[in-house]
Amino acid sequence: MTDHRTQLLDMYAAGLVAVEGEMTVYQALQAKRLRQPCHVVALGKAADAMLWGAYRYLRDAMQSALLITKHQHVSAATQALTQVQVLEAAHPIPDESSLQAGAALIKYLQALPTDEPVLFLISGGTSSLVEVLETGWTVDRLQQATYAMLANGAVISEINAMRCTLSLIKGGKLWQYVGERPVTCLLMSDVPGDDPAVIGSGLLFPAPREDFAWEIVASNRQLLAALAATTAVNVMPEFLEGDAEEVAQRCVAYLRNSLPGLYAWGAETTLQLPLNPGYGGRNQHLALAAALCLQPDDDIFLLAVGTDGTDGVTEDTGALVDNGTVQRGNAQNLDAAACLQAADAGTFLAASGDLIHTGPTGTNVMDVIIGWKVS
């Protein structure tokens, strides 16, 4: 790994620190001086880290807690907390465990004392992890609808709008189980525009009452701001959405025509899948598409990564490509264009040595693309 690649990965890691769940929740609670006894509901892919932020601040004031997160996203330390009920569920395609988690959420809320405060900690992934279906819907129908929208390149707001129509808890419907308890909600945004009604399909939005306090504690914009504050990176004002291949081509063209330097974009691209897709996710697809655009004399590196540690259904978060990526993969008897067409970018990038694996990061604020034009 060259020094340029190491520096890009270090920059990415530093950006993640600024939006990590434990720190951001702790700081938010400290600023609000919220240390009264309460119950905590932590939901989403970053729920474990967010719960620890609450526990660090509340300590004995945390009377009980319910944690629902993705499989393999729970720490051993959390499992050891006796006052925490832990459930793991499916993402990005919900399954029976998602329905079990939804039932557990309702049961937990209904069992709480009617006048004791509840602190909700919600991050991306909640929509798939927690569900209670309207009459007439089954988990099979839910899976088919979700997969069809993902495969056709639907954006997160469209997917979550669909989920709200078939859910008994989303789109603000969870309030019927919350009752009149005092509620505070801290959110980590994984949606463009940071709309709380879209994060986690809006379990508590719209809110039926005025005394409900909420705050977004981590977002993609905060990550980019942290990058700009600590490195000489040029943060691009455009948030990149749409087809991953088209975005890749635009990024490479921009870098090729720019002065040498570092450039960073926030992103949430989409990917249309063939009938039998291979291994990969939108960031891996974008990275391989960018590698195909790079010429041998382009002194350009491009990092396309998620912030949660996963990409699509894979355990890799993205890739870091350069002008030698295609050649390295071809040397392993793979064809980059064919892999891209088959939505099998991960297979090619594994062969070229360009996949990035971090494991769960404790945050989830969409994707980031960092390009470096060296000369």
C-alpha positions as CSV (number, residue, x, y, z in Angstrom):
1,M,0.0,0.0,0.0
2,T,1.5,3.3,-1.1
3,D,1.8,6.3,1.3
4,H,-1.0,8.1,-0.6
5,R,-3.4,5.2,0.1
6,T,-2.5,5.1,3.7
7,Q,-3.1,8.8,4.1
8,L,-6.5,8.6,2.5
9,L,-7.5,5.8,4.8
10,D,-6.2,7.7,7.8
11,M,-8.3,10.7,6.7
12,Y,-11.4,8.6,6.4
13,A,-10.8,7.2,9.8
14,A,-10.4,10.6,11.3
15,G,-13.6,11.8,9.8
16,L,-15.5,8.8,11.3
17,V,-14.3,9.8,14.8
18,A,-16.2,13.1,14.5
19,V,-19.5,11.4,14.0
20,E,-19.1,8.3,16.2
21,G,-22.2,7.4,18.1
22,E,-20.8,7.2,21.7
23,M,-19.1,10.6,21.6
24,T,-21.9,12.4,19.8
25,V,-24.7,11.1,22.1
26,Y,-22.6,11.8,25.2
27,Q,-21.9,15.4,24.1
28,A,-25.5,16.0,23.2
29,L,-26.8,14.8,26.6
30,Q,-24.1,16.8,28.4
31,A,-25.1,19.9,26.6
32,K,-28.8,19.4,27.4
33,R,-27.9,18.4,31.1
34,L,-30.3,15.4,30.8
35,R,-29.4,13.3,33.7
36,Q,-32.8,12.5,35.2
37,P,-33.8,8.8,35.5
38,C,-35.1,7.5,32.2
39,H,-35.4,4.5,29.9
40,V,-33.4,4.2,26.7
41,V,-34.5,2.8,23.3
42,A,-31.5,2.5,20.9
43,L,-32.3,1.4,17.3
44,G,-30.3,1.1,14.1
45,K,-26.8,0.1,12.9
46,A,-25.1,2.5,15.2
47,A,-27.3,1.7,18.2
48,D,-24.6,0.0,20.2
49,A,-22.3,3.0,20.1
50,M,-25.1,5.4,20.8
51,L,-26.3,3.4,23.8
52,W,-22.8,3.6,25.3
53,G,-22.9,7.4,24.9
54,A,-26.1,7.5,26.9
55,Y,-24.8,5.0,29.5
56,R,-21.5,7.0,30.0
57,Y,-23.5,10.1,30.8
58,L,-26.5,8.6,32.6
59,R,-24.9,5.7,34.5
60,D,-27.4,4.7,37.3
61,A,-30.0,7.1,35.9
62,M,-30.5,4.6,33.0
63,Q,-33.2,2.5,34.5
64,S,-33.5,0.1,31.6
65,A,-32.7,-0.1,27.9
66,L,-33.8,-1.9,24.7
67,L,-31.2,-2.2,22.0
68,I,-32.1,-3.4,18.5
69,T,-29.3,-3.5,15.9
70,K,-28.0,-5.4,13.0
71,H,-26.6,-8.9,13.4
72,Q,-22.9,-8.8,14.5
73,H,-23.2,-5.2,15.6
74,V,-23.4,-5.8,19.4
75,S,-20.3,-5.5,21.6
76,A,-19.5,-8.0,24.4
77,A,-19.5,-5.1,26.8
78,T,-23.1,-4.2,25.9
79,Q,-24.2,-7.9,26.3
80,A,-22.8,-7.7,29.9
81,L,-25.1,-4.7,30.9
82,T,-27.8,-6.4,32.9
83,Q,-30.3,-3.5,32.4
84,V,-30.1,-3.8,28.6
85,Q,-32.3,-6.1,26.5
86,V,-30.6,-6.8,23.2
87,L,-32.1,-8.0,20.0
88,E,-30.4,-8.5,16.6
89,A,-32.3,-8.3,13.3
90,A,-31.9,-8.3,9.5
91,H,-30.6,-5.5,7.2
92,P,-31.0,-4.4,4.4
93,I,-33.8,-6.9,3.7
94,P,-36.1,-7.4,6.7
95,D,-37.0,-10.9,7.8
96,E,-38.8,-12.6,10.7
97,S,-36.3,-11.2,13.2
98,S,-37.4,-7.7,12.2
99,L,-41.0,-8.5,13.1
100,Q,-39.8,-10.0,16.4
101,A,-37.9,-6.8,17.1
102,G,-41.0,-4.7,16.4
103,A,-43.1,-6.8,18.7
104,A,-40.4,-6.5,21.4
105,L,-40.3,-2.7,21.0
106,I,-44.0,-2.4,21.6
107,K,-43.9,-4.8,24.5
108,Y,-41.0,-2.9,26.1
109,L,-42.8,0.5,25.8
110,Q,-46.1,-0.8,27.1
111,A,-44.4,-2.2,30.2
112,L,-42.8,1.1,31.2
113,P,-44.2,3.3,33.9
114,T,-46.6,5.7,32.3
115,D,-44.9,8.8,33.6
116,E,-41.2,8.0,33.3
117,P,-39.1,9.6,30.5
118,V,-37.9,7.7,27.5
119,L,-34.7,8.6,25.5
120,F,-34.8,7.3,21.9
121,L,-31.5,6.9,20.0
122,I,-32.2,6.3,16.3
123,S,-29.7,5.7,13.5
124,G,-29.9,4.4,10.0
125,G,-30.9,0.8,9.4
126,T,-33.9,1.0,11.8
127,S,-36.4,0.7,8.9
128,S,-35.3,-2.8,8.1
129,L,-34.4,-3.9,11.6
130,V,-37.8,-3.1,13.3
131,E,-41.2,-3.6,11.9
132,V,-44.8,-4.2,12.9
133,L,-46.9,-4.9,9.8
134,E,-50.4,-3.7,8.9
135,T,-53.0,-6.5,8.5
136,G,-52.7,-8.2,5.2
137,W,-48.9,-7.8,4.9
138,T,-46.5,-10.7,5.4
139,V,-42.8,-10.8,5.8
140,D,-42.5,-12.4,2.3
141,R,-44.4,-9.5,0.7
142,L,-42.3,-7.0,2.7
143,Q,-39.1,-8.7,1.5
144,Q,-40.2,-8.7,-2.1
145,A,-41.3,-5.1,-2.0
146,T,-38.0,-4.0,-0.4
147,Y,-35.8,-6.0,-2.7
148,A,-37.6,-4.8,-5.8
149,M,-37.1,-1.1,-4.8
150,L,-33.5,-1.6,-3.9
151,A,-32.8,-3.5,-7.1
152,N,-34.4,-0.8,-9.2
153,G,-32.3,2.0,-7.7
154,A,-34.9,3.6,-5.5
155,V,-33.6,6.3,-3.1
156,I,-34.0,5.9,0.6
157,S,-36.9,8.4,0.9
158,E,-38.9,6.4,-1.6
159,I,-38.2,3.1,0.2
160,N,-39.0,4.5,3.6
161,A,-42.3,6.1,2.2
162,M,-43.3,2.6,1.1
163,R,-42.5,1.2,4.5
164,C,-44.6,3.8,6.3
165,T,-47.7,2.8,4.3
166,L,-47.5,-0.8,5.5
167,S,-46.3,-0.3,9.0
168,L,-48.1,0.1,12.3
169,I,-45.1,1.9,13.9
170,K,-43.6,4.1,11.2
171,G,-44.6,7.5,10.0
172,G,-45.2,8.7,13.6
173,K,-47.4,5.7,14.5
174,L,-45.1,4.6,17.3
175,W,-46.6,7.4,19.5
176,Q,-49.7,5.2,20.1
177,Y,-47.4,3.0,22.2
178,V,-45.4,5.8,23.7
179,G,-48.4,7.5,25.3
180,E,-47.9,10.6,27.3
181,R,-44.4,9.8,28.6
182,P,-41.8,12.6,28.3
183,V,-39.7,11.8,25.2
184,T,-36.3,13.0,23.9
185,C,-34.9,11.7,20.6
186,L,-31.3,11.9,19.4
187,L,-30.9,11.0,15.8
188,M,-28.0,10.1,13.5
189,S,-28.9,11.0,9.9
190,D,-28.3,8.6,7.1
191,V,-30.6,10.5,4.6
192,P,-30.1,13.4,2.3
193,G,-31.4,16.6,3.8
194,D,-31.4,15.1,7.3
195,D,-35.2,14.9,7.4
196,P,-36.2,13.2,10.7
197,A,-39.3,11.9,9.1
198,V,-37.2,9.8,6.8
199,I,-34.5,8.6,9.3
200,G,-35.7,5.2,10.4
201,S,-38.9,5.8,8.5
202,G,-39.9,8.4,11.0
203,L,-41.0,6.3,14.0
204,L,-41.7,9.5,16.0
205,F,-42.3,11.9,13.1
206,P,-44.6,13.7,12.6
207,A,-44.9,14.2,16.4
208,P,-48.4,14.8,17.8
209,R,-47.3,17.1,20.6
210,E,-45.2,20.2,21.1
211,D,-43.2,19.1,24.2
212,F,-41.2,16.5,22.2
213,A,-37.5,17.3,22.1
214,W,-35.3,16.0,19.3
215,E,-31.9,16.7,17.8
216,I,-29.7,15.3,15.0
217,V,-26.3,14.6,16.7
218,A,-24.4,13.3,13.7
219,S,-24.7,13.8,9.9
220,N,-22.7,13.6,6.7
221,R,-22.2,17.4,6.8
222,Q,-20.5,17.1,10.2
223,L,-18.1,14.4,8.9
224,L,-17.2,16.6,5.9
225,A,-16.7,19.6,8.2
226,A,-14.4,17.6,10.3
227,L,-12.3,16.6,7.3
228,A,-12.1,20.2,6.3
229,A,-11.0,21.3,9.8
230,T,-8.2,18.7,10.1
231,T,-6.8,18.4,6.5
232,A,-6.3,20.4,3.4
233,V,-9.3,18.9,1.7
234,N,-11.7,20.8,-0.5
235,V,-15.2,19.9,0.5
236,M,-17.5,19.9,-2.5
237,P,-20.9,21.7,-2.0
238,E,-22.7,19.2,-4.2
239,F,-24.2,16.1,-2.5
240,L,-23.8,13.3,-5.0
241,E,-26.9,11.2,-5.7
242,G,-28.2,9.1,-8.6
243,D,-26.6,6.2,-10.6
244,A,-23.3,5.1,-9.1
245,E,-21.6,4.7,-12.5
246,E,-22.6,8.2,-13.6
247,V,-21.4,9.7,-10.3
248,A,-18.1,7.8,-10.7
249,Q,-17.6,9.3,-14.2
250,R,-18.4,12.8,-13.0
251,C,-15.9,12.5,-10.1
252,V,-13.1,11.3,-12.2
253,A,-13.7,14.0,-14.8
254,Y,-13.8,16.6,-12.1
255,L,-10.5,15.4,-10.6
256,R,-8.8,15.1,-14.0
257,N,-9.7,18.8,-14.7
258,S,-8.9,20.2,-11.3
259,L,-5.7,21.4,-9.7
260,P,-3.7,18.8,-7.7
261,G,-5.2,18.4,-4.2
262,L,-7.8,16.6,-2.1
263,Y,-11.5,16.7,-2.8
264,A,-14.4,15.2,-0.8
265,W,-18.1,14.7,-1.5
266,G,-21.0,13.4,0.5
267,A,-22.9,10.8,-1.4
268,E,-25.9,8.5,-1.4
269,T,-25.9,6.8,-4.9
270,T,-28.1,4.2,-6.3
271,L,-27.6,1.0,-8.2
272,Q,-29.8,-1.0,-10.5
273,L,-29.2,-4.7,-10.1
274,P,-29.3,-7.4,-12.8
275,L,-31.4,-10.6,-12.2
276,N,-28.7,-12.5,-10.5
277,P,-26.2,-9.9,-9.0
278,G,-22.8,-10.8,-7.9
279,Y,-20.9,-9.6,-4.8
280,G,-20.7,-5.9,-4.0
281,G,-22.5,-2.7,-3.1
282,R,-23.0,0.7,-4.4
283,N,-19.6,2.0,-3.2
284,Q,-17.7,-0.9,-4.6
285,H,-19.6,-0.5,-7.9
286,L,-18.8,3.3,-7.9
287,A,-15.1,2.6,-7.2
288,L,-14.8,0.0,-10.0
289,A,-16.6,2.3,-12.4
290,A,-14.1,5.1,-11.5
291,A,-11.2,2.7,-12.0
292,L,-12.4,2.0,-15.5
293,C,-12.4,5.7,-16.2
294,L,-8.8,6.3,-15.0
295,Q,-6.1,6.4,-17.6
296,P,-2.6,4.9,-17.0
297,D,-1.1,8.4,-16.7
298,D,-3.8,9.7,-14.3
299,D,-2.1,10.3,-10.9
300,I,-5.5,10.0,-9.1
301,F,-6.7,8.0,-6.1
302,L,-10.4,7.6,-5.4
303,L,-11.9,6.3,-2.1
304,A,-15.6,5.5,-2.2
305,V,-16.9,4.2,1.2
306,G,-19.9,3.9,3.5
307,T,-19.6,5.2,7.0
308,D,-21.2,2.3,8.8
309,G,-18.7,-0.4,7.8
310,T,-20.9,-2.2,5.3
311,D,-21.8,-1.8,1.6
312,G,-25.0,-3.4,0.4
313,V,-25.2,-6.9,1.7
314,T,-21.4,-7.2,2.0
315,E,-19.1,-6.8,5.0
316,D,-16.8,-4.5,3.1
317,T,-17.4,-0.8,3.2
318,G,-16.1,0.3,-0.2
319,A,-12.9,0.5,-2.1
320,L,-9.8,2.7,-2.8
321,V,-8.9,2.6,-6.5
322,D,-6.1,4.1,-8.6
323,N,-4.8,3.8,-12.2
324,G,-3.5,0.3,-11.5
325,T,-6.7,-1.2,-10.2
326,V,-7.9,-2.6,-13.5
327,Q,-4.5,-4.0,-14.4
328,R,-4.2,-5.7,-11.0
329,G,-7.6,-7.3,-11.3
330,N,-7.0,-8.4,-14.9
331,A,-3.8,-10.1,-13.8
332,Q,-6.1,-12.4,-11.7
333,N,-8.0,-13.4,-14.8
334,L,-11.0,-11.1,-14.2
335,D,-12.6,-8.6,-16.5
336,A,-13.5,-5.3,-14.9
337,A,-16.2,-4.3,-17.4
338,A,-17.9,-7.7,-17.1
339,C,-17.8,-7.6,-13.3
340,L,-19.3,-4.2,-13.3
341,Q,-22.1,-5.3,-15.7
342,A,-22.8,-8.3,-13.4
343,A,-22.9,-6.1,-10.3
344,D,-19.9,-8.1,-9.1
345,A,-17.5,-5.3,-8.4
346,G,-16.6,-6.8,-5.0
347,T,-15.1,-9.9,-6.6
348,F,-12.9,-7.8,-8.9
349,L,-11.8,-5.4,-6.2
350,A,-11.0,-8.3,-3.9
351,A,-8.7,-9.6,-6.6
352,S,-7.1,-6.2,-7.2
353,G,-6.5,-5.7,-3.5
354,D,-8.6,-2.6,-3.2
355,L,-11.5,-3.5,-0.9
356,I,-11.8,-1.6,2.4
357,H,-12.9,-3.5,5.5
358,T,-13.4,-1.8,8.8
359,G,-16.1,-3.8,10.6
360,P,-18.9,-1.8,12.4
361,T,-17.8,1.8,12.9
362,G,-20.3,3.0,15.4
363,T,-21.8,5.5,13.0
364,N,-24.0,5.7,9.9
365,V,-24.1,9.0,8.0
366,M,-24.3,7.9,4.4
367,D,-21.3,7.7,2.1
368,V,-18.2,9.7,1.4
369,I,-16.0,10.0,-1.7
370,I,-12.5,11.4,-1.4
371,G,-10.4,12.0,-4.5
372,W,-6.7,12.8,-4.5
373,K,-5.2,14.3,-7.6
374,V,-1.5,14.0,-6.8
375,S,0.0,15.9,-9.7
